[in-house]
Amino acid sequence: MNRRDFVRLAGAGLSVPALAEAVVSAQVAKTPPAAAATSPKAKMKVGTQHGDSEPVLRACAAFGVNNICGALPSAKMDDAWSVESLSRLRERVASFGISLDMVPLPMSSYEVSRAEMPAIYLGKTPDRERNIDDICQMIRNCARAGIPQVKYNFTIIGIPRSGTAPGRGPSRYSEFVYAGATQDPPLTIAGRVDADTYWERITYFLERVVPVAEEYKVKMGCHPQDPGVPKGSGWRGVDAVLASPEGLKRFVSIKESAYHGLNFCQGTVSEQLEKPGEQIFDVIRYFGSRKKIFSVHFRNIEGGFLNFRETFIDNGSVDMLKAMRVYKEVGYDGMMMPDHVPRVEGVDSGQGFAFAFGYIKALIAAVSAEG
């Protein structure tokens, strides 16, 4: 849909869900299905990672978002990670008619100086061993509490951005332009980390943790490095090995298990590609056909590798209807979660997420109707 048509619809006084449906209808008309008669039925569902507070659960119940990732129970192994506490959390979420499909581990997307468990990324003993033992116990307790999945990051550099750029209407898009970005300070507290060292630390973690996840049948989804950065030079002295599809392929092959895979951020992987509007679909097929996509951050960008902006879901470089068809094609059955909604001054970000929820629900309905 072009900008003129969107403005016309937006000015018609439609509600957010109705606007999303109208936008998707226009996109469906523009993008005919391929071999729809032989397509399997869509299994994915709209989800979110907004947390598990009562206002969030009320909103999700109203919007028909019936599957969620909860908030981080605690940044350390304490009572919040006990089987009893996790069970109470799952039951409280269920009281709203919502399934608690996943919780985060205390391995967030922060730069290493702010990480909950920095020793895991720094390779420092004995804290690394204690932290990994705690992660293993968190996974066991999730299984015992009936929570089937966890997500985590293995980043040292966090999520670099260079600023913002004008977006649609009065909105601002988060932007990363590598050529103009400041790497300040030039090194993180990790110092220089080459690819071999980074892979050693990842492998050490996976060798310890994946067998526990497999034994207790808890899926572990790792988020790719956001954004893609150059190999070798990397960012702030770190060769970020999970910053490319090739690195992600190596990652999922390190420890072969049905419980070791990706929290697949489609926006992030698009940021790692030169031409995401052409290339992202085969990346989805690669990981999806191997059942390595455990959850999806379903967002769009404009641009590509080393020069991109995070757009609204409907006006980036990637045809999101086509992407949804590929998830359906590979039989993906997990959550499709909105992420990184652009900022509109004077407007609560919840409205942007409501638009994204409606758009995702409409896309799922559209590909389901194709047979």
Helices and strands as residue ranges (DSSP letters): H 3-10, H 16-30, G 36-38, E 45-48, H 54-63, E 67-69, G 79-81, H 83-94, E 99-104, G 112-114, H 118-122, H 127-145, E 149-153, E 163-166, E 171-177, G 178-180, H 195-216, E 219-223, H 245-254, E 260-265, H 266-271, H 276-289, E 293-297, E 301-304, E 307-310, H 320-329, E 335-337, E 343-344, H 349-369
